[in-house]
Amino acid sequence: MPLDKGFEFRFGEHEFRTVRESVAAPVRFVPFNKTLATTNTAEDLITTDPSLPAYNLVTNPHMVGSGTPPAGWTATGATVTRVTTTPRVSSHTMSVETGNATTYEGAYFEAADIPPGYYGLSVYLRRDGGGTAMVRASSDGGTTFSNGNVVTMANNWNGRSTVVHKVKPTETSIRLYVVTSAQQNITFLVDSAQIEPSWHVVMGSGN
């Protein structure tokens, strides 16, 4: 997919990659006159939005796109559904019920037609009662992987797994897997999935 090069002003050239919630946007001020409503009493003159979203190639990160599994996601060794149980951000989240047959049961999202280079991938994980899960990345159709940190889940959205993965010049897609780190009989929740290209990828110098 073509990447919007209007994004370059949000990165410095020294940055290699990020996995973050938001990025800073430049703000320009011009002189203006204002009569205060009450003399010698401060008041707000303008407002700004300091939390523009990060570049995200996941088109259904908060599972608002309907389907079973949620739109854009593919189950792998698990039953994956879209639920309204304690979402992190929006109205829905993804429920993953493992098959308890092997390790790495869960789901993946694939972004196709992308340039080579480094990408940061992440998800938030939740489960009341423990269990462990993680994010993995693959750019060769699920043959080789980069593994993120293992999260021991709790009854909150504090657990986040992240990984950095390099897409080779001969590869044109990347998969974000969210899976168990060991064979388990659990059902856990996934939200706020992200695949973020590095500044070099966005500007066409990722390889």
Salt bridges, closest charged atoms under 4 A:
GLU15 OE1 - ARG20 NH1 3.72
GLU21 OE2 - ARG88 NH2 3.75
GLU21 OE2 - ARG160 NH2 3.97
GLU43 OE1 - LYS34 NZ 3.44
GLU110 OE1 - ARG175 NE 3.32
ASP191 OD1 - HIS62 ND1 3.13
GLU196 OE2 - ARG20 NE 3.77
